[in-house]
Every structure is written in C-alpha cells, then in structure tokens.
Amino acid sequence: MHEKIINRPFPRLRYLPVFLYPERTNPEAS
C-alpha cells in the first residue's frame, strides 16, 4: 500500500485523499 506511494513521489499527492478516505476510494490500496 504505502510502498507504491513511496515508489511514486509524484502521484503520491493524488493518493493523499485515499489515506483520508480509505473506505471511499482506494485504487491501489487493495
């Protein structure tokens, strides 16, 4: 989960809301 974000420092910004709303949307957090 977090590993993917670490690998991609650029799109990690778009993943921020994913951490805030993991129940709403988590594309690669599966």
N, C-alpha and C positions, 0 to 999 in steps of 0.2 A: 504493500500500500504506500507507505511513506518512501519506500525505496524508489518507486517510479518517479515520485516528485523530485527526489534528490538527484536523480539522473537527468531530470529536465528542469533546470533552474528558471527557464524562460516561461514555459506554460504552467509552472507551479502557481503562478498568480491566479490562473483560472481555476486551480484546484483548491484555492483557499476557501471558497464558499462550500466546497464539498466537505471540508472538515467541520464547517459551521453547521451544515445541514446534511449530514451523512444519511439521514433517513429519507431525505427528499431526493437527492441525486448523488450517485457515486459510480461513474462510468468505469474507472479502472481500479476502484477501491474494492472490487469484488474479491 
